[in-house]
Amino acid sequence: MSLPDHYSAAETGLLDQLSTLRWNRFHTMLVLLFGLGWALDAFEVTLIGNVLGALRAHFHLGSNAMSFILAAWFAGLMIGASGFGVLSDRYGRRRIFLASLVLYGAATLATAFAPNLAALLLLRLIAGIGVGAEYSAINAAIAELVPSRSRGRAAAIVLNFWPVGSLVAALLSWLVLSALPPDIGWRVVFALGGVIALSAAWFRRYLPESPRWLIEAGRSSEARVIISGIASGLTSHPKPAAARAIQRVRRETGSFLLLLRHYPGRLALGAALDFAEASGYYGLFAFLPIVVLPALHLPPAQLPLFYLAGSVGALVGGLAAAALLDQLGRGWTVGGFYLATAFGLVAFSSFTRMGAGPIMIGFALVNMLATGSWIAAYPTFSELFPTALRATGIGGSVAVGRIGAALSPFLVGYVGARSMPAALIMLAGFWAMGAVAILIWRMRGGVEARGMALERISPEFIANV
């Protein structure tokens, strides 16, 4: 099968070479550096849940105020994913995945010095924008830089650094909050997270621009040099040359209207999968500090223990998704995990009557399934968009998902105050929506992209999907 007509013979050769390269030390370094950034994103996301108990006491917050802290974060994610997704398609992946780390690292460091609740909310919004930018740029870049036969597994391995970051955040929060007064401990944790994130940005500067994006921008000579370096296993690449605005893109890019007009099915699938997992996943994590902690009268320093158990389960689930994506395929893996998570949450609802220990075990098991679900989902919908609109498509999907993530803590707080099992059953409904979405996609003939080159997945090849 040939590539689209807008590629020249030389460009087709470069793209085929990039798709069929053997795995080497460059790809390993790529996974590690993107994974480190993703771990820091997870650290940032999980951190707020771990210290919510301390923030509640320090700022004298009720459940609604705590939900506003989470909502500010999710609003930032939505802005960052959608806005920086467009910028990533317009100006390249590299600029965005460097800027994103600097932005949220600086905001996290500044959060340690927040004097009041208003400042805290503003800084959580800014940090969320930085992490949202990561969602778009990293998922686009990892899909475009690894060989086709390893794309699903490599993307899932990068995403598996998320539970590692969650585990570190929970462990660090538990140690610091146990050793220091709560009023000081939460500030120390944020300061450490910010410093680590800013340090990671320094190492990421060695990563190259996506050759696929450069080819779309009419800069094939630069793409050829980078592909040659990747084939040789180089782990340090020169900074891309600056280009005039007119040279940055060959075709119209970064437009949500284009996505809606030409790729509605793919965008709908991405939005549905992300809305389902974000509503269910962040609702599950809000369930602990907003519902469980007050109901069981646990001290704030014990909450990170729940997240430690959940992070262990998450790592198991994420590794399982990484193993299955390139074996069973995208449809079976995503659908199976989403459906299992829905049933798992229904079962978990019976654990809420058994005390702190069973709740911790149930949370770890459910988080195992939930993490496997979203780790399988991101590579699945990221690869469906053409290169010129990939980050925009990812950002649009994530932005829709963050709407659910922002609303879910309020719903969990409202329903959970009346019935803990009912809150979990509500979350199960979100995951069931994702299972239905992938089922409809496959029943309508949606592409199964396992092992296919990205250019052969793009809508130029798949009519009416």
C-alpha positions in Angstrom: 0.0 0.0 0.0 1.5 3.3 -1.0 1.6 6.5 1.0 -0.7 9.5 0.3 -0.1 11.5 -2.8 1.2 14.6 -1.0 4.4 12.7 -0.1 7.3 12.6 -2.6 9.2 9.4 -3.3 12.1 10.6 -1.1 9.7 11.4 1.7 8.0 8.1 1.4 11.4 6.4 1.7 12.2 8.4 4.8 8.8 7.5 6.4 9.2 3.8 5.6 12.7 3.8 7.1 11.5 5.5 10.3 8.6 3.0 10.6 10.8 -0.1 10.1 13.9 0.8 12.1 15.3 -1.8 14.6 15.0 -0.8 18.2 18.2 0.7 19.5 19.6 2.8 22.3 18.0 6.0 21.0 14.5 4.4 21.4 15.4 3.2 24.9 16.6 6.7 25.9 13.4 8.2 24.3 11.2 6.0 26.4 13.2 6.8 29.6 13.2 10.5 29.1 9.5 10.7 28.1 8.7 8.3 30.9 10.5 10.4 33.4 8.4 13.4 32.3 5.3 11.3 32.6 6.3 10.1 36.0 6.7 13.7 37.1 3.2 14.5 35.6 1.8 11.7 37.7 3.7 12.9 40.7 2.1 16.3 40.2 -1.4 14.8 39.7 -1.2 12.4 42.6 0.4 15.0 44.9 -2.7 17.0 45.4 -4.7 14.0 46.5 -2.0 13.0 49.0 -1.9 16.4 50.7 -5.6 17.3 50.5 -6.0 16.3 54.1 -3.2 18.7 55.2 -4.6 21.5 52.9 -8.1 20.9 54.4 -6.7 21.6 57.9 -4.4 24.4 56.9 -7.0 26.4 54.9 -10.0 25.2 56.9 -11.6 23.8 53.8 -14.9 22.0 53.4 -15.6 19.3 50.7 -16.8 21.9 48.2 -13.6 24.0 48.5 -11.5 20.9 48.1 -13.4 20.0 45.0 -12.6 23.5 43.6 -8.9 22.8 44.1 -9.3 19.7 42.0 -11.5 21.5 39.5 -8.9 24.3 39.0 -6.3 21.6 38.2 -8.6 19.9 35.7 -9.5 23.2 34.1 -5.7 23.8 33.6 -5.4 20.3 32.0 -8.2 21.1 29.6 -6.7 24.4 28.6 -3.2 23.0 28.2 -4.2 19.9 26.3 -6.4 21.7 23.8 -4.3 24.9 23.4 -0.9 23.3 23.4 -2.1 20.5 21.1 -2.8 23.1 18.4 0.6 24.7 19.1 2.4 21.4 18.9 0.9 20.8 15.4 1.8 24.3 14.4 5.3 24.7 15.9 6.5 21.2 16.6 6.6 18.6 19.3 9.9 19.5 20.8 9.2 23.1 21.8 6.0 22.0 23.6 7.4 19.0 25.5 10.3 21.2 26.7 8.0 24.2 27.6 5.5 22.0 29.4 8.0 20.7 31.9 9.3 24.2 32.7 5.8 25.6 33.1 4.4 23.1 35.5 7.7 22.7 37.3 7.8 26.4 38.1 4.2 26.5 39.1 4.6 23.5 41.4 7.6 25.1 43.0 5.7 28.3 43.5 2.8 26.4 45.1 5.1 25.6 48.0 5.0 29.4 48.9 1.2 29.9 48.3 0.1 32.4 51.0 -3.7 31.8 50.6 -6.3 29.7 48.9 -6.7 32.1 45.9 -3.0 31.8 45.1 -3.1 28.0 45.5 -6.0 27.8 43.0 -4.2 30.0 40.5 -1.0 28.0 40.7 -2.8 24.7 40.4 -4.5 26.1 37.3 -1.1 27.0 35.8 0.5 23.7 36.7 -2.4 21.9 35.1 -1.9 23.8 31.9 1.7 22.5 31.8 0.7 18.9 32.4 -2.1 19.2 29.8 0.5 20.3 27.3 2.5 17.1 28.1 -0.6 15.0 27.2 -0.6 16.3 23.6 3.1 16.6 22.8 4.4 13.4 24.5 1.7 11.1 23.1 2.1 12.6 19.6 5.9 12.4 19.7 6.2 8.9 21.1 3.8 7.6 18.4 5.9 9.3 15.7 9.4 8.4 16.8 9.3 4.6 17.4 9.1 1.7 15.0 5.5 0.6 14.0 5.8 -2.9 15.4 6.7 -1.6 18.8 4.5 1.6 18.9 1.8 0.3 21.2 4.2 -1.3 23.7 6.6 1.7 23.7 3.8 4.2 24.3 2.3 2.0 27.0 5.7 1.7 28.7 6.1 5.5 28.8 2.6 5.8 30.3 3.6 3.1 32.9 5.9 5.6 34.4 2.7 7.2 35.7 2.1 4.7 38.5 5.8 5.0 39.3 5.4 8.8 39.8 2.3 8.1 41.8 4.1 5.7 44.0 6.9 8.2 44.6 4.4 11.0 45.4 2.6 8.8 47.9 5.8 7.6 49.5 7.3 11.1 49.7 4.1 12.6 51.0 3.7 9.9 53.7 7.3 10.3 54.8 7.3 14.1 54.9 3.8 14.5 56.4 4.7 11.9 59.1 8.0 13.7 59.9 7.0 17.3 59.7 4.1 19.4 60.9 1.3 19.3 58.3 1.5 23.1 57.7 5.2 22.7 56.7 5.1 19.2 55.2 2.8 19.9 52.2 4.9 22.9 51.2 8.1 20.8 51.3 6.5 18.1 49.1 5.5 20.7 46.4 8.9 22.3 46.5 10.6 19.0 45.9 8.3 18.2 43.0 9.0 21.5 41.3 12.7 21.2 41.6 12.7 17.6 40.2 10.5 18.7 37.2 12.7 21.6 36.3 15.8 19.3 36.5 14.2 16.8 34.1 13.6 19.6 31.5 17.4 19.9 31.2 17.8 16.3 30.2 14.9 16.3 27.7 16.6 19.0 25.6 18.7 16.3 23.9 15.6 14.8 22.2 15.0 15.6 18.6 12.0 17.1 16.7 9.7 14.5 15.2 10.8 13.7 11.7 7.2 13.1 10.7 6.3 16.6 11.8 9.3 18.1 9.9 8.3 16.3 6.7 4.8 17.7 7.0 6.4 21.1 7.5 8.4 20.8 4.3 11.7 20.4 6.1 12.7 16.9 4.8 16.4 17.6 4.8 16.3 18.1 8.6 14.1 15.0 9.0 16.7 13.0 7.0 19.5 14.0 9.3 17.4 13.1 12.4 16.3 9.7 11.0 20.0 8.9 10.1 20.9 9.7 13.7 18.1 7.6 15.1 19.1 4.7 12.9 22.7 5.0 14.3 21.4 5.0 17.8 22.5 8.6 18.6 21.3 9.8 22.0 22.0 13.5 21.4 20.6 15.5 18.5 21.2 19.1 17.4 18.6 21.7 18.1 16.3 22.1 15.1 16.9 25.3 13.1 14.4 28.1 13.4 12.0 28.4 10.5 9.9 31.3 9.2 6.2 30.9 10.0 5.3 30.2 6.4 7.7 27.2 6.4 6.4 25.7 9.6 3.5 23.7 8.0 2.8 22.5 4.5 -0.9 22.0 4.9 -3.6 23.6 7.1 -3.1 22.2 10.6 -4.2 22.6 14.2 -7.9 23.2 13.4 -10.6 21.6 15.5 -13.0 22.4 12.6 -10.9 20.1 10.3 -11.1 17.3 12.9 -14.9 17.7 13.2 -15.4 18.0 9.4 -13.1 15.2 8.2 -12.4 12.8 11.1 -15.6 12.9 13.4 -15.5 9.2 14.1 -11.9 9.2 15.3 -12.4 12.4 17.4 -15.6 11.0 18.9 -13.8 7.7 19.9 -10.9 9.6 21.5 -13.2 12.0 23.3 -15.4 9.2 24.5 -12.5 7.0 25.8 -10.9 10.0 27.5 -14.1 11.3 29.0 -14.9 7.8 30.4 -11.5 7.2 31.9 -11.0 10.7 33.2 -14.4 10.8 34.9 -13.9 7.4 36.4 -10.2 7.6 37.3 -10.2 11.1 38.9 -13.5 10.4 40.5 -12.0 7.3 42.1 -9.0 9.3 43.4 -11.3 12.1 44.7 -13.4 9.4 46.5 -10.6 8.7 49.0 -10.0 12.2 50.4 -13.5 13.5 49.9 -15.6 10.5 51.0 -13.4 7.9 52.7 -11.2 10.1 54.9 -14.0 11.9 56.7 -16.2 8.8 57.0 -13.5 6.7 58.6 -12.0 9.6 60.6 -8.5 8.9 59.4 -5.7 11.4 60.0 -4.3 13.1 56.9 -0.9 11.4 57.3 -2.5 8.0 56.6 -4.1 8.9 53.3 -0.8 8.4 51.3 -0.9 4.8 52.4 -4.0 4.3 50.3 -2.3 5.8 47.4 0.8 3.6 47.9 -1.4 0.5 47.7 -3.2 2.0 44.7 0.1 2.8 42.9 1.3 -0.8 43.3 -1.9 -2.1 41.7 -1.6 0.6 39.0 1.9 -0.6 38.0 0.6 -4.2 37.6 -2.3 -3.1 35.4 -0.2 -0.8 33.3 2.4 -3.5 32.6 -0.4 -5.9 31.6 -1.8 -3.3 29.1 1.7 -2.8 27.6 2.0 -6.5 27.1 -1.4 -6.9 25.5 -1.7 -4.0 23.1 0.6 -5.5 20.5 -0.5 -9.0 21.1 -4.3 -8.9 21.4 -4.7 -5.7 19.6 -6.1 -2.3 20.5 -9.9 -3.1 20.5 -9.8 -6.2 22.7 -7.3 -4.7 25.2 -9.1 -1.4 25.6 -12.6 -2.9 25.7 -11.6 -5.7 28.1 -10.0 -3.3 30.6 -12.8 -0.7 30.5 -15.4 -3.4 31.1 -13.4 -5.1 33.8 -13.0 -1.7 35.6 -16.7 -1.2 35.5 -17.4 -4.6 37.1 -14.5 -4.0 39.6 -16.0 -0.8 40.9 -19.4 -2.5 41.4 -17.6 -5.2 43.4 -15.6 -2.5 45.3 -18.8 -0.9 46.5 -19.3 -3.9 48.9 -15.8 -3.2 50.4 -16.9 0.2 51.8 -18.7 -1.5 54.7 -15.6 -3.4 55.8 -13.3 -0.7 57.2 -10.0 0.9 56.2 -8.0 -2.3 55.4 -10.5 -3.9 52.9 -11.0 -0.4 51.3 -7.3 -0.1 50.7 -7.1 -3.6 49.1 -10.2 -2.9 47.0 -8.8 0.4 45.8 -5.5 -1.2 44.8 -7.4 -3.8 42.7 -9.7 -1.3 41.0 -6.8 1.1 40.3 -5.0 -1.8 38.7 -7.9 -2.2 36.2 -8.4 1.6 35.8 -4.8 2.3 35.0 -4.6 -0.6 32.5 -7.6 1.0 30.8 -6.3 4.4 30.2 -2.8 3.2 29.4 -4.3 1.1 26.7 -6.6 3.9 25.5 -4.0 6.7 24.9 -1.9 4.8 22.3 -5.1 3.6 20.7 -6.6 7.0 19.8 -3.3 8.9 19.5 -2.3 6.9 16.4 -5.6 7.4 14.6 -5.1 11.0 13.7 -2.9 12.1 10.8 0.5 13.7 11.7 -0.6 17.3 10.8 -3.5 17.1 13.2 -2.3 14.4 15.7 -1.5 16.7 18.7 -4.7 18.7 18.0 -6.7 15.4 18.0 -5.1 14.2 21.2 -5.6 17.6 22.8 -9.2 17.8 21.8 -9.9 14.3 23.2 -8.1 15.1 26.4 -9.9 18.4 26.8 -13.3 16.7 26.6 -12.1 14.2 29.1 -11.1 16.9 31.5 -14.7 18.2 31.6 -15.6 14.9 33.1 -12.6 15.0 35.4 -13.5 18.4 36.7 -17.2 17.5 37.3 -16.5 14.1 38.8 -15.1 15.2 42.2 -18.3 17.3 42.8 -20.5 14.3 41.8 -18.5 12.0 44.0 -18.7 14.4 46.9 -22.5 14.9 46.5 -23.4 11.2 46.0 -20.7 9.8 48.3 -22.0 12.0 51.2 -25.3 10.0 50.9 -24.0 6.6 50.0 -20.4 5.4 49.4 -21.5 2.4 47.3 -23.7 4.6 45.1 -20.7 6.8 44.3 -18.7 3.8 43.1 -21.5 2.5 41.0 -21.8 5.9 39.4 -18.1 5.7 38.5 -18.6 2.3 37.1 -21.1 3.8 34.7 -18.4 6.1 33.3 -16.1 3.1 32.5 -19.0 1.2 30.9 -19.4 4.2 28.5 -15.8 3.7 27.3 -16.4 0.0 26.7 -19.5 0.8 24.6 -17.5 3.4 22.6 -14.8 1.0 21.6 -17.4 -1.7 20.8 -19.2 0.7 18.5 -15.9 1.7 16.8 -15.1 -1.9 16.0 -18.6 -2.8 14.9 -18.6 0.1 12.5 -15.4 -1.2 10.9 -13.0 1.1 12.8 -9.3 0.4 12.0 -7.3 -2.0 14.2 -3.9 -0.2 14.0 -1.6 -2.9 15.6 1.7 -3.0 13.7 0.6 -0.5 11.0 2.8 2.4 10.0 1.2 5.7 11.1 0.8 6.9 7.5 -1.2 3.8 6.6 -3.6 4.4 9.6 -4.3 8.0 8.6 -7.8 8.8 7.2 -6.5 9.1 3.7 -6.6 5.3 3.7 -9.7 4.6 5.7 -12.8 5.8 4.0 -16.0 6.7 6.0 -14.3 6.0 9.4 
